[in-house]
């Protein structure tokens, strides 16, 4: 479950950049940022991320019936609504960024270098690309200069830490959902699951970081070196860091909200079945 979730998260996190301020940014600018930065596409993958966790978690002999499992899967789309999540991110951007800052970000995304980077990231996030990344990981890690650039970009995007955090949130949501289905009248105790995550955190972080680096190397291997340098400069800028922080904070908050909605939906459903 963990490795599959990581792949979906990486497809998303390759696109994300991203704290506070006065806002006068237009709806048009915010909507363009959401699309051009890849956020709209990224958030659209949230339901699939949770479903992937459910598929991996449902083992043969599970106490959950096929009918219950089907309901749980279908209710994911009702709780994790991409349009709602992007709307919340957009509101956070509007309340925290200025039009000048938005224009600066849009100038990058609409530039030749920005388009080249975005295209490279999108091309590396397909199912076919994942297979190629897995098959060529060893050779990709031998591209020394790109590996170093990938490590710097990982730090600038905080990609490894963010992937780990998002993975934990997804895992908690799936665990809570499964326990709710099994024991609908018992409050879910997530302490055992959190303890398991904590015990595995060091190993998971190392595996995720390697996957992040390999994915970045694959994505940028055909990108012009000058454009990659421009990208690092863009990510190092204070406005980009601000944008990145707003987006990541909003996404995690929205994901937690969706998980809460899902848990309440399942709890009510399974309690009603027992009555």
Secondary structure, 3 states (H helix, E strand, C coil): CHHHHHHHHHHHHCCCCCCCCCCCCCHHHHHHHHHHCCHHHHHCCHHHHHHHHHHHHCCCCCCCCHHHHHHHHHHHHHHCCHHHHHHHHHHHHHHHCCHHHHHHHHHHHCCHHHHHHHHHHHHCCCHHHHHHHHHCHHHHCCCHHHHHHHHHHHHHHCHHHHHHHHHHHHHHHHHHHHHHHHCCCCCCCCHHHHHHHHHHHHHHHHHHHHHHHHHHHHHHCCCCHHHHHHHHHHHHCHHHHHHHHHHHHHHHHHHHHHHHHHHHHHHHHHHHHHC
